Amino acid sequence: DAIGSVMRKRIKHLTDPIKEQTQILRN
C-alpha cells in the first residue's frame, strides 16, 4: 500500500548512509 512504500523509502533513506559509512570503515 502507499503508506508501506513511503515507510520503506524513509527506512532506506536512513539505512543507506549507515551502510555507506560501514563500507568506508571496512576499507
C-alpha positions in Angstrom: 0.0 0.0 0.0 1.0 3.7 -0.3 1.9 4.1 3.4 4.1 1.0 3.3 6.0 2.3 0.3 6.6 5.6 2.0 7.9 3.9 5.1 10.2 1.7 3.1 11.6 4.8 1.3 12.2 6.5 4.7 13.9 3.5 6.1 16.0 3.1 3.0 16.9 6.8 3.2 18.0 6.3 6.8 19.9 3.0 6.3 21.7 3.8 3.1 24.1 6.3 4.7 24.8 3.9 7.5 25.7 1.2 5.0 28.0 3.6 3.2 29.7 4.5 6.4 30.3 0.9 7.4 31.8 0.1 4.0 34.1 3.1 4.4 35.2 1.9 7.9 35.9 -1.6 6.5 38.1 -0.2 3.7 
